[in-house]
Amino acid sequence: MKINEAGWLELSDPGEGTISRQKAIGIGEITVPEVVVLHYTASGHFQHTVDRLATSPDLSVHFVVGRAGEIVQLVPCDRRAYHAGLSEWKGKERVNAFSIGIEIINWGWLKAQQTNQDLLLTHVDTEVHKTGAVFSKHKNETTARWWQSYTGTQISAVRKLVIALCKAYNLTVDEVVGHNDIAPKRKVDPGPAWPMEEFKHEVAIALGTEQQSIEEVIPTGVLPADGPMPRVDALFVKAEADISVVLRTLHKELKQQ
Ligand SMILES: [Zn+2]
């Protein structure tokens, strides 16, 4: 996937996914994207959600990703959409002015159903089976609750999209955030069911920037005398990064022969 000069998503090859366009009426001024914001829709129906986001003058988003991984674009990436509301990122307010929003179809938090232990209810009392949910504590909350799971195809589609956006606008994984990161007092999306750590790790590998972020964790390769130990998974990433450097060097040498 790639972003064209007019700010619209295109497939690099036809088997890569399903993308379409449905232009929103809520399109603002020209912007320079500095951050990608992930949301969940708190809804279940793809087309109803897209229609609502496309027809409201003060509510819109750049992309909606369905449960089957289908992607629709509503606003060009270099134009303002209205998805973040009151928000702040790195000391800058009104994140809509410099962000790209992705809404992922997911009901979000779920509540227990009194008569059937296998079922959970959404905020509008739609039933969701427990096998499609996780019981987890949100990082901004104190107790665990149920959240609808994201689908594998959906996560994979969002990953391809985010990689294309990072490449097009020269962003790193540090510039991929959740709505709950830029409006932590008001918002809980995409929530604990979204595998943010793993997702960002995979995006970093695709961008070839995994080494950069690891150097912040282990500045000199020497374990700190006091203070926290580096995370074990960070050490593994460091090892992978070293291997990729070796492979690149080898590849270069082979080319020169
Ligand atoms: Zn949101």
py3Dmol code that shows the C-alpha trace and the ligand (Angstrom):
import py3Dmol

protein = """\
ATOM      1  CA  MET A   1       0.000   0.000   0.000  1.00  0.00           C
ATOM      2  CA  LYS A   2       1.113   3.566  -0.658  1.00  0.00           C
ATOM      3  CA  ILE A   3      -0.187   7.118  -0.360  1.00  0.00           C
ATOM      4  CA  ASN A   4      -0.386   9.001  -3.666  1.00  0.00           C
ATOM      5  CA  GLU A   5       0.485  12.667  -4.199  1.00  0.00           C
ATOM      6  CA  ALA A   6      -3.098  13.755  -3.556  1.00  0.00           C
ATOM      7  CA  GLY A   7      -3.077  12.033  -0.153  1.00  0.00           C
ATOM      8  CA  TRP A   8      -5.164   8.969  -1.090  1.00  0.00           C
ATOM      9  CA  LEU A   9      -4.325   5.360  -0.295  1.00  0.00           C
ATOM     10  CA  GLU A  10      -3.553   3.035  -3.214  1.00  0.00           C
ATOM     11  CA  LEU A  11      -2.714  -0.665  -3.403  1.00  0.00           C
ATOM     12  CA  SER A  12       0.846  -1.484  -4.500  1.00  0.00           C
ATOM     13  CA  ASP A  13      -0.421  -4.852  -5.777  1.00  0.00           C
ATOM     14  CA  PRO A  14      -4.026  -6.066  -6.172  1.00  0.00           C
ATOM     15  CA  GLY A  15      -3.777  -8.947  -3.672  1.00  0.00           C
ATOM     16  CA  GLU A  16      -2.744  -6.637  -0.863  1.00  0.00           C
ATOM     17  CA  GLY A  17      -6.181  -5.862   0.497  1.00  0.00           C
ATOM     18  CA  THR A  18      -9.544  -4.213  -0.102  1.00  0.00           C
ATOM     19  CA  ILE A  19      -9.591  -0.432  -0.232  1.00  0.00           C
ATOM     20  CA  SER A  20     -12.264   2.041  -1.331  1.00  0.00           C
ATOM     21  CA  ARG A  21     -13.108   5.736  -1.064  1.00  0.00           C
ATOM     22  CA  GLN A  22     -16.171   7.503   0.276  1.00  0.00           C
ATOM     23  CA  LYS A  23     -15.423  11.202   0.521  1.00  0.00           C
ATOM     24  CA  ALA A  24     -16.587  12.874   3.749  1.00  0.00           C
ATOM     25  CA  ILE A  25     -18.220  16.295   3.953  1.00  0.00           C
ATOM     26  CA  GLY A  26     -16.172  17.034   7.090  1.00  0.00           C
ATOM     27  CA  ILE A  27     -12.869  17.900   5.376  1.00  0.00           C
ATOM     28  CA  GLY A  28     -10.786  20.741   6.851  1.00  0.00           C
ATOM     29  CA  GLU A  29      -7.757  22.777   5.866  1.00  0.00           C
ATOM     30  CA  ILE A  30      -4.435  21.479   4.511  1.00  0.00           C
ATOM     31  CA  THR A  31      -2.255  19.873   7.214  1.00  0.00           C
ATOM     32  CA  VAL A  32       1.164  18.277   7.604  1.00  0.00           C
ATOM     33  CA  PRO A  33       0.661  14.898   9.368  1.00  0.00           C
ATOM     34  CA  GLU A  34       2.905  14.456  12.429  1.00  0.00           C
ATOM     35  CA  VAL A  35       1.122  11.636  14.246  1.00  0.00           C
ATOM     36  CA  VAL A  36      -1.224   8.707  13.525  1.00  0.00           C
ATOM     37  CA  VAL A  37      -4.122   8.239  15.982  1.00  0.00           C
ATOM     38  CA  LEU A  38      -5.811   4.837  16.395  1.00  0.00           C
ATOM     39  CA  HIS A  39      -9.440   4.647  17.560  1.00  0.00           C
ATOM     40  CA  TYR A  40     -12.206   2.104  17.931  1.00  0.00           C
ATOM     41  CA  THR A  41     -15.635   3.034  16.633  1.00  0.00           C
ATOM     42  CA  ALA A  42     -17.756   1.683  19.558  1.00  0.00           C
ATOM     43  CA  SER A  43     -19.966   0.242  16.813  1.00  0.00           C
ATOM     44  CA  GLY A  44     -20.315  -3.008  14.902  1.00  0.00           C
ATOM     45  CA  HIS A  45     -21.638  -2.247  11.416  1.00  0.00           C
ATOM     46  CA  PHE A  46     -19.010  -1.134   8.892  1.00  0.00           C
ATOM     47  CA  GLN A  47     -21.165   0.714   6.319  1.00  0.00           C
ATOM     48  CA  HIS A  48     -23.454   2.409   8.887  1.00  0.00           C
ATOM     49  CA  THR A  49     -20.361   3.702  10.697  1.00  0.00           C
ATOM     50  CA  VAL A  50     -18.725   4.914   7.469  1.00  0.00           C
ATOM     51  CA  ASP A  51     -21.960   6.663   6.396  1.00  0.00           C
ATOM     52  CA  ARG A  52     -22.192   8.477   9.747  1.00  0.00           C
ATOM     53  CA  LEU A  53     -18.539   9.603   9.552  1.00  0.00           C
ATOM     54  CA  ALA A  54     -18.920  10.672   5.900  1.00  0.00           C
ATOM     55  CA  THR A  55     -22.078  12.767   6.319  1.00  0.00           C
ATOM     56  CA  SER A  56     -21.377  14.774   9.469  1.00  0.00           C
ATOM     57  CA  PRO A  57     -19.796  18.247   9.022  1.00  0.00           C
ATOM     58  CA  ASP A  58     -18.027  18.144  12.404  1.00  0.00           C
ATOM     59  CA  LEU A  59     -17.197  14.440  12.762  1.00  0.00           C
ATOM     60  CA  SER A  60     -14.921  12.652  10.276  1.00  0.00           C
ATOM     61  CA  VAL A  61     -11.820  10.495  10.041  1.00  0.00           C
ATOM     62  CA  HIS A  62      -9.271   9.614   7.366  1.00  0.00           C
ATOM     63  CA  PHE A  63      -9.744   5.818   7.431  1.00  0.00           C
ATOM     64  CA  VAL A  64     -12.177   3.188   8.729  1.00  0.00           C
ATOM     65  CA  VAL A  65     -10.996  -0.445   8.946  1.00  0.00           C
ATOM     66  CA  GLY A  66     -13.664  -3.179   9.095  1.00  0.00           C
ATOM     67  CA  ARG A  67     -13.666  -6.545  10.876  1.00  0.00           C
ATOM     68  CA  ALA A  68     -12.642  -8.312   7.616  1.00  0.00           C
ATOM     69  CA  GLY A  69      -9.732  -5.896   7.081  1.00  0.00           C
ATOM     70  CA  GLU A  70     -11.544  -3.765   4.484  1.00  0.00           C
ATOM     71  CA  ILE A  71     -10.310  -0.155   4.408  1.00  0.00           C
ATOM     72  CA  VAL A  72     -12.290   2.889   3.320  1.00  0.00           C
ATOM     73  CA  GLN A  73     -10.734   6.349   3.080  1.00  0.00           C
ATOM     74  CA  LEU A  74     -12.947   9.385   3.723  1.00  0.00           C
ATOM     75  CA  VAL A  75     -10.494  12.298   3.922  1.00  0.00           C
ATOM     76  CA  PRO A  76      -7.169  12.839   2.055  1.00  0.00           C
ATOM     77  CA  CYS A  77      -4.221  12.349   4.430  1.00  0.00           C
ATOM     78  CA  ASP A  78      -3.020  15.943   4.078  1.00  0.00           C
ATOM     79  CA  ARG A  79      -6.384  17.485   5.013  1.00  0.00           C
ATOM     80  CA  ARG A  80      -7.794  17.913   8.517  1.00  0.00           C
ATOM     81  CA  ALA A  81     -10.410  15.433   9.754  1.00  0.00           C
ATOM     82  CA  TYR A  82     -12.447  15.717  12.998  1.00  0.00           C
ATOM     83  CA  HIS A  83     -11.699  12.589  15.048  1.00  0.00           C
ATOM     84  CA  ALA A  84      -9.648  13.527  18.117  1.00  0.00           C
ATOM     85  CA  GLY A  85     -11.614  16.306  19.867  1.00  0.00           C
ATOM     86  CA  LEU A  86      -9.978  17.949  22.901  1.00  0.00           C
ATOM     87  CA  SER A  87      -6.525  16.424  22.843  1.00  0.00           C
ATOM     88  CA  GLU A  88      -2.836  17.042  23.394  1.00  0.00           C
ATOM     89  CA  TRP A  89       0.326  15.405  22.067  1.00  0.00           C
ATOM     90  CA  LYS A  90       3.862  16.433  23.052  1.00  0.00           C
ATOM     91  CA  GLY A  91       2.557  19.721  24.469  1.00  0.00           C
ATOM     92  CA  LYS A  92       0.591  20.617  21.319  1.00  0.00           C
ATOM     93  CA  GLU A  93      -3.192  20.879  21.612  1.00  0.00           C
ATOM     94  CA  ARG A  94      -5.908  20.162  19.008  1.00  0.00           C
ATOM     95  CA  VAL A  95      -4.303  17.068  17.544  1.00  0.00           C
ATOM     96  CA  ASN A  96      -6.736  17.088  14.588  1.00  0.00           C
ATOM     97  CA  ALA A  97      -4.630  19.914  13.122  1.00  0.00           C
ATOM     98  CA  PHE A  98      -1.615  17.630  12.596  1.00  0.00           C
ATOM     99  CA  SER A  99      -2.784  14.011  12.663  1.00  0.00           C
ATOM    100  CA  ILE A 100      -4.179  11.155  10.610  1.00  0.00           C
ATOM    101  CA  GLY A 101      -7.070   9.270  12.239  1.00  0.00           C
ATOM    102  CA  ILE A 102      -7.868   5.565  11.797  1.00  0.00           C
ATOM    103  CA  GLU A 103     -11.169   4.238  13.184  1.00  0.00           C
ATOM    104  CA  ILE A 104     -11.213   0.460  13.700  1.00  0.00           C
ATOM    105  CA  ILE A 105     -14.598  -1.290  13.863  1.00  0.00           C
ATOM    106  CA  ASN A 106     -14.846  -2.628  17.424  1.00  0.00           C
ATOM    107  CA  TRP A 107     -17.471  -2.263  20.170  1.00  0.00           C
ATOM    108  CA  GLY A 108     -14.902  -1.454  22.865  1.00  0.00           C
ATOM    109  CA  TRP A 109     -15.815  -2.276  26.491  1.00  0.00           C
ATOM    110  CA  LEU A 110     -18.526  -4.836  27.161  1.00  0.00           C
ATOM    111  CA  LYS A 111     -20.694  -5.570  30.197  1.00  0.00           C
ATOM    112  CA  ALA A 112     -21.844  -8.868  31.718  1.00  0.00           C
ATOM    113  CA  GLN A 113     -25.165 -10.334  30.584  1.00  0.00           C
ATOM    114  CA  GLN A 114     -27.314 -11.346  33.566  1.00  0.00           C
ATOM    115  CA  THR A 115     -29.106 -14.407  32.118  1.00  0.00           C
ATOM    116  CA  ASN A 116     -26.358 -15.972  29.972  1.00  0.00           C
ATOM    117  CA  GLN A 117     -22.782 -16.251  31.280  1.00  0.00           C
ATOM    118  CA  ASP A 118     -21.363 -16.889  27.782  1.00  0.00           C
ATOM    119  CA  LEU A 119     -22.592 -13.571  26.426  1.00  0.00           C
ATOM    120  CA  LEU A 120     -21.574  -9.964  26.971  1.00  0.00           C
ATOM    121  CA  LEU A 121     -23.444  -6.797  26.034  1.00  0.00           C
ATOM    122  CA  THR A 122     -22.246  -3.690  24.185  1.00  0.00           C
ATOM    123  CA  HIS A 123     -23.205  -0.155  25.263  1.00  0.00           C
ATOM    124  CA  VAL A 124     -26.336  -0.465  23.090  1.00  0.00           C
ATOM    125  CA  ASP A 125     -27.066  -4.001  24.399  1.00  0.00           C
ATOM    126  CA  THR A 126     -25.932  -5.897  21.271  1.00  0.00           C
ATOM    127  CA  GLU A 127     -24.757  -9.384  22.309  1.00  0.00           C
ATOM    128  CA  VAL A 128     -21.111 -10.431  21.889  1.00  0.00           C
ATOM    129  CA  HIS A 129     -19.926 -13.965  22.722  1.00  0.00           C
ATOM    130  CA  LYS A 130     -17.208 -14.183  25.369  1.00  0.00           C
ATOM    131  CA  THR A 131     -14.909 -16.043  22.958  1.00  0.00           C
ATOM    132  CA  GLY A 132     -14.665 -12.769  20.989  1.00  0.00           C
ATOM    133  CA  ALA A 133     -13.602 -10.715  23.993  1.00  0.00           C
ATOM    134  CA  VAL A 134     -10.729 -10.270  26.440  1.00  0.00           C
ATOM    135  CA  PHE A 135     -10.884  -9.502  30.173  1.00  0.00           C
ATOM    136  CA  SER A 136      -8.180  -6.919  30.698  1.00  0.00           C
ATOM    137  CA  LYS A 137      -7.221  -3.812  32.662  1.00  0.00           C
ATOM    138  CA  HIS A 138      -6.878  -0.594  30.673  1.00  0.00           C
ATOM    139  CA  LYS A 139      -3.561   1.162  31.330  1.00  0.00           C
ATOM    140  CA  ASN A 140      -5.443   4.313  32.442  1.00  0.00           C
ATOM    141  CA  GLU A 141      -7.872   2.421  34.705  1.00  0.00           C
ATOM    142  CA  THR A 142      -7.605   0.550  38.018  1.00  0.00           C
ATOM    143  CA  THR A 143      -9.797  -2.530  37.472  1.00  0.00           C
ATOM    144  CA  ALA A 144     -10.163  -5.045  34.636  1.00  0.00           C
ATOM    145  CA  ARG A 145     -13.275  -5.339  32.435  1.00  0.00           C
ATOM    146  CA  TRP A 146     -14.337  -7.031  29.183  1.00  0.00           C
ATOM    147  CA  TRP A 147     -13.326  -5.617  25.776  1.00  0.00           C
ATOM    148  CA  GLN A 148     -14.207  -6.888  22.302  1.00  0.00           C
ATOM    149  CA  SER A 149     -11.233  -8.492  20.519  1.00  0.00           C
ATOM    150  CA  TYR A 150      -9.890  -7.151  17.217  1.00  0.00           C
ATOM    151  CA  THR A 151      -9.640  -9.641  14.325  1.00  0.00           C
ATOM    152  CA  GLY A 152      -6.309 -10.800  12.894  1.00  0.00           C
ATOM    153  CA  THR A 153      -7.152  -9.571   9.378  1.00  0.00           C
ATOM    154  CA  GLN A 154      -8.123  -6.216  10.835  1.00  0.00           C
ATOM    155  CA  ILE A 155      -4.823  -5.833  12.735  1.00  0.00           C
ATOM    156  CA  SER A 156      -2.912  -6.868   9.605  1.00  0.00           C
ATOM    157  CA  ALA A 157      -4.771  -4.294   7.456  1.00  0.00           C
ATOM    158  CA  VAL A 158      -4.137  -1.500   9.989  1.00  0.00           C
ATOM    159  CA  ARG A 159      -0.458  -2.506  10.047  1.00  0.00           C
ATOM    160  CA  LYS A 160      -0.122  -2.235   6.238  1.00  0.00           C
ATOM    161  CA  LEU A 161      -1.921   1.112   6.332  1.00  0.00           C
ATOM    162  CA  VAL A 162       0.227   2.525   9.163  1.00  0.00           C
ATOM    163  CA  ILE A 163       3.441   1.383   7.444  1.00  0.00           C
ATOM    164  CA  ALA A 164       2.335   3.200   4.254  1.00  0.00           C
ATOM    165  CA  LEU A 165       1.512   6.349   6.266  1.00  0.00           C
ATOM    166  CA  CYS A 166       4.836   6.304   8.140  1.00  0.00           C
ATOM    167  CA  LYS A 167       6.723   5.951   4.840  1.00  0.00           C
ATOM    168  CA  ALA A 168       4.717   8.682   3.106  1.00  0.00           C
ATOM    169  CA  TYR A 169       5.062  11.255   5.908  1.00  0.00           C
ATOM    170  CA  ASN A 170       8.426  10.196   7.338  1.00  0.00           C
ATOM    171  CA  LEU A 171       7.001   9.124  10.709  1.00  0.00           C
ATOM    172  CA  THR A 172       8.395   6.548  13.171  1.00  0.00           C
ATOM    173  CA  VAL A 173       6.469   4.192  15.488  1.00  0.00           C
ATOM    174  CA  ASP A 174       6.841   6.794  18.226  1.00  0.00           C
ATOM    175  CA  GLU A 175       4.378   8.839  16.191  1.00  0.00           C
ATOM    176  CA  VAL A 176       1.702   6.114  16.307  1.00  0.00           C
ATOM    177  CA  VAL A 177      -0.601   6.630  19.303  1.00  0.00           C
ATOM    178  CA  GLY A 178      -4.010   5.680  20.641  1.00  0.00           C
ATOM    179  CA  HIS A 179      -6.840   8.139  21.284  1.00  0.00           C
ATOM    180  CA  ASN A 180      -6.368   7.134  24.965  1.00  0.00           C
ATOM    181  CA  ASP A 181      -2.823   8.572  24.791  1.00  0.00           C
ATOM    182  CA  ILE A 182      -3.792  12.037  23.548  1.00  0.00           C
ATOM    183  CA  ALA A 183      -7.060  12.373  25.540  1.00  0.00           C
ATOM    184  CA  PRO A 184      -6.397  10.051  28.523  1.00  0.00           C
ATOM    185  CA  LYS A 185      -9.025  11.598  30.815  1.00  0.00           C
ATOM    186  CA  ARG A 186     -11.851  11.344  28.253  1.00  0.00           C
ATOM    187  CA  LYS A 187     -11.082   8.380  26.019  1.00  0.00           C
ATOM    188  CA  VAL A 188     -10.274   4.667  26.409  1.00  0.00           C
ATOM    189  CA  ASP A 189      -9.931   3.673  22.724  1.00  0.00           C
ATOM    190  CA  PRO A 190      -8.360   1.627  21.181  1.00  0.00           C
ATOM    191  CA  GLY A 191      -8.122   0.038  24.667  1.00  0.00           C
ATOM    192  CA  PRO A 192      -6.289  -3.002  26.031  1.00  0.00           C
ATOM    193  CA  ALA A 193      -7.626  -5.428  23.394  1.00  0.00           C
ATOM    194  CA  TRP A 194      -5.503  -3.575  20.795  1.00  0.00           C
ATOM    195  CA  PRO A 195      -1.987  -5.186  20.823  1.00  0.00           C
ATOM    196  CA  MET A 196      -0.175  -1.831  20.717  1.00  0.00           C
ATOM    197  CA  GLU A 197       3.325  -2.984  21.803  1.00  0.00           C
ATOM    198  CA  GLU A 198       3.474  -5.895  19.363  1.00  0.00           C
ATOM    199  CA  PHE A 199       1.882  -3.772  16.621  1.00  0.00           C
ATOM    200  CA  LYS A 200       4.465  -0.991  16.983  1.00  0.00           C
ATOM    201  CA  HIS A 201       7.293  -3.527  17.091  1.00  0.00           C
ATOM    202  CA  GLU A 202       6.141  -5.035  13.769  1.00  0.00           C
ATOM    203  CA  VAL A 203       5.754  -1.605  12.171  1.00  0.00           C
ATOM    204  CA  ALA A 204       9.269  -0.658  13.344  1.00  0.00           C
ATOM    205  CA  ILE A 205      10.706  -3.814  11.770  1.00  0.00           C
ATOM    206  CA  ALA A 206       8.946  -3.033   8.471  1.00  0.00           C
ATOM    207  CA  LEU A 207      10.314   0.514   8.568  1.00  0.00           C
ATOM    208  CA  GLY A 208      13.818  -0.704   9.449  1.00  0.00           C
ATOM    209  CA  THR A 209      13.906   1.571  12.508  1.00  0.00           C
ATOM    210  CA  GLU A 210      13.810  -1.037  15.287  1.00  0.00           C
ATOM    211  CA  GLN A 211      17.481  -0.402  16.121  1.00  0.00           C
ATOM    212  CA  GLN A 212      16.957   3.297  16.722  1.00  0.00           C
ATOM    213  CA  SER A 213      14.283   2.836  19.367  1.00  0.00           C
ATOM    214  CA  ILE A 214      16.260   0.104  21.131  1.00  0.00           C
ATOM    215  CA  GLU A 215      19.296   2.303  21.565  1.00  0.00           C
ATOM    216  CA  GLU A 216      17.162   4.480  23.851  1.00  0.00           C
ATOM    217  CA  VAL A 217      16.561   1.422  26.058  1.00  0.00           C
ATOM    218  CA  ILE A 218      20.198   0.238  26.102  1.00  0.00           C
ATOM    219  CA  PRO A 219      22.294   3.360  25.444  1.00  0.00           C
ATOM    220  CA  THR A 220      25.803   1.852  25.501  1.00  0.00           C
ATOM    221  CA  GLY A 221      25.252  -1.896  25.528  1.00  0.00           C
ATOM    222  CA  VAL A 222      26.344  -1.936  29.185  1.00  0.00           C
ATOM    223  CA  LEU A 223      23.799  -2.868  31.840  1.00  0.00           C
ATOM    224  CA  PRO A 224      23.104   0.048  34.200  1.00  0.00           C
ATOM    225  CA  ALA A 225      24.698  -0.302  37.651  1.00  0.00           C
ATOM    226  CA  ASP A 226      21.502   0.760  39.351  1.00  0.00           C
ATOM    227  CA  GLY A 227      18.052   1.552  38.055  1.00  0.00           C
ATOM    228  CA  PRO A 228      15.806  -0.698  35.976  1.00  0.00           C
ATOM    229  CA  MET A 229      17.206  -3.592  33.964  1.00  0.00           C
ATOM    230  CA  PRO A 230      16.516  -3.473  30.195  1.00  0.00           C
ATOM    231  CA  ARG A 231      13.435  -5.440  29.235  1.00  0.00           C
ATOM    232  CA  VAL A 232      14.149  -8.964  27.976  1.00  0.00           C
ATOM    233  CA  ASP A 233      12.127  -8.479  24.794  1.00  0.00           C
ATOM    234  CA  ALA A 234      14.203  -5.339  24.113  1.00  0.00           C
ATOM    235  CA  LEU A 235      17.350  -7.458  24.267  1.00  0.00           C
ATOM    236  CA  PHE A 236      15.872  -9.839  21.707  1.00  0.00           C
ATOM    237  CA  VAL A 237      15.028  -6.938  19.415  1.00  0.00           C
ATOM    238  CA  LYS A 238      18.588  -5.685  19.806  1.00  0.00           C
ATOM    239  CA  ALA A 239      19.861  -9.123  18.757  1.00  0.00           C
ATOM    240  CA  GLU A 240      17.564  -9.114  15.718  1.00  0.00           C
ATOM    241  CA  ALA A 241      18.728  -5.639  14.805  1.00  0.00           C
ATOM    242  CA  ASP A 242      22.353  -6.756  14.896  1.00  0.00           C
ATOM    243  CA  ILE A 243      21.568  -9.702  12.631  1.00  0.00           C
ATOM    244  CA  SER A 244      19.934  -7.386  10.103  1.00  0.00           C
ATOM    245  CA  VAL A 245      23.064  -5.202  10.062  1.00  0.00           C
ATOM    246  CA  VAL A 246      25.229  -8.286   9.425  1.00  0.00           C
ATOM    247  CA  LEU A 247      22.895  -9.418   6.636  1.00  0.00           C
ATOM    248  CA  ARG A 248      22.911  -5.977   5.032  1.00  0.00           C
ATOM    249  CA  THR A 249      26.734  -5.840   5.125  1.00  0.00           C
ATOM    250  CA  LEU A 250      26.953  -9.350   3.676  1.00  0.00           C
ATOM    251  CA  HIS A 251      24.494  -8.419   0.955  1.00  0.00           C
ATOM    252  CA  LYS A 252      26.580  -5.364   0.071  1.00  0.00           C
ATOM    253  CA  GLU A 253      29.768  -7.417  -0.105  1.00  0.00           C
ATOM    254  CA  LEU A 254      28.131 -10.014  -2.323  1.00  0.00           C
ATOM    255  CA  LYS A 255      26.926  -7.258  -4.639  1.00  0.00           C
ATOM    256  CA  GLN A 256      30.422  -5.838  -4.966  1.00  0.00           C
ATOM    257  CA  GLN A 257      31.918  -9.209  -5.987  1.00  0.00           C
TER     258      GLN A 257
END
"""
ligand_1 = """\
1
ZN
Zn -11.453 7.754 19.502
"""
view = py3Dmol.view(width=600, height=400)
view.addModel(protein, "pdb")
view.setStyle({"model": 0}, {"cartoon": {"style": "trace"}})
view.addModel(ligand_1, "xyz")
view.setStyle({"model": 1}, {"stick": {}})
view.zoomTo()
view.show()
